[in-house]
Amino acid sequence: MSLDIDKFRHTVDELSTALRPVPQELTAINLAADKWSLREILGHLVDSAANNHQRFVRLQDAARLQFPGYQAERWIEIQNTNQVPWPTLVSLWRSYNALLLHLAAGARPECLGNVWETPEGPRTLEWLITDYYRHLAEHAAAFRQRLAELAASRPRASGG
C-alpha cells in the first residue's frame, strides 16, 4: 500500500464542492432521531480530522502509540453541533483538511510503518492515513444522500 495523495485531494475537493451550494436552512434538520443533520455529519468529519491530526503527527514521532477512543454520538451531543454556525463548520472542515493533506503528503516514509495500538489490533500510520480518506469518502456520500433526502422533503413553491 502507498499513499495516493491525488486521490485523497480529490476526495476532499469533491466534498468541498458539494458544501458550496447547501442552503443553510437545511443544515440543522434531523429527519429522524437516528439520522444526523448535515451539520452533525460535517461536525463528525471535523472531529475525525481533529483526532487524526494528533495521530498523523504523533505517529511520526514514536514507533508505537495508543490513543483514546472516540464516541461520535457523545461528541456531537456535547458540542451541540446543530447550534454551530454552518459557515464556521465549513471553514473549519476545509482548513483542517488542507492541513491533513499537507501532513499526508509530507509523511516521512520511514514512519509509515509506525503502529497505533487499537482494540481491533495494530494499525500502521500508512493504513491510518488511507483509512481517514476512505472514512471521509464514506461520509461525503452520506452527506450527499442526506442533502437529497432533505431536498425531497422540502415543500415546493407553487407556481401560477
N, C-alpha and C positions, 0 to 999 in steps of 0.2 A: 504494500500500500504506500502511496506517496500523496503528498498534499496537492490538491488540484485548486490552486488559488483562483484561477479564472472561473472555475465552476462555482466556488464559494462567492466570488464577487457577483456573478450572475444571479445567484440566489438572493443576495442582499439587494441588488438593483431591482429585481422583479418585485419584491415586496415593497421597496421604497416607491416604485412607480404606482403600485396598487394603493398606497396610502394617500397619494395626492388628491384624488377626486372624492374622497369619502366625505359625505355630509356630516358635519359634527353632531347634528341632532340624532343621528343613528348610532353613535358610538357607545352610548351608555345603556342601550336597551338590552335587557336579558329576555330572550324569547321563552325561556323556561328556567326553572331552578337549577337544572343540570347543564345549562348551556351558557358559556361565558359570553359576555358582551364583547364588542370589538375592542373596547378599552382594556378589558380584562385579558384578552388574547395578547394584545400588544404589551400590556404590563407584565404578563408572564414572560414574554420574549425579552423585556428589559431585565427582569430578574435572572433569566438564563444568561444573558450577556454579563451581568454583574458577577454571578457565580463563576462563570467560565473565565472571565478576566483573571480572577485570582488563580485559577488552576493553570491557565496558559503561562502566566508569569512564574508562579512558584515551581512548576514542574520543570522549568529551565534552570532552577537554582538548587534542586535536590533530586536525587535519583529515585526516591520512593516517598510518597506522602499519603496522608489520609486527609479528607476534607469533611466538614459537617454536611449532613443531609439537607435536602430542600423539600419543603412541603408546600407545593404550589397553591393549593386551596387556602391554606392558612396565611400565606404571604399576601395573597390577593385580599383576603378579609382584613388583615392587619393594616395594609396600606390603603384600604378603601379606594381601590383603583378607579372605580367609576366616578369618583369625585376629582380625579387628577385631570386638569385641562387637556383635551385631545392634542393641541399643538405642542404641549410640554412632552407628552409621551412620544409623539412622532419625532420631535427634535432629539430627545434623549436616546431613543432607539437608533436613529440614524447615526448620531455621534458615536455611540458605543460600538456600533458595528463597523464604523470606519476604523476605530482603534483596534478592534479584534482582527479585522482584515490585515492591518499593519503588523500585528503580533504574529498572525499565522504566516504571513509572507516572510517574516524575519526570524521564524523559529529556527533555532540552531539545530542542524541535522543530528549532531551528537546527542541532543537531548530528546529527540523524538521517541526514543525507547524508554525514557523515564516513566515510572509507573505510579499511577493513582490506585491505591488500595481501596476497592469498593466492596460493599457487602456481596455483590454479584461476582466478584473476582477482580484480578488486576486488569487495569486498562492503561495503555500507553498514551503518552501525550499525542502521538500521531493519531491514534484511534479517537481520542477525546476531541481534537480539533475537527476531524472529519465528522464525528457524530454530532457536534454542535451545529454544523451546517445541514446535516440530514434532519435534525430536530427542527431547525429554522424552516426548512422547506416544508416539512410536515405541517407546522403551524401556519405557515403562509397559505397553504392550501385550505386549511380550516378557516382562516380569516376570509379568504375569497368566498368560501361556501357560506359562511355566516352573513357576509355582506349581501350575497344573492338572496338568502332567506329573508333578511330584513327588507330588501328592496321589494320582494314579492309580497310581503305582509303590509307594506305601506299603502294607505289609501291613495288612490289616484284622483287627481283633479278632474272634475267632469268638464268636458268640452261643450261648447254650444253657446 
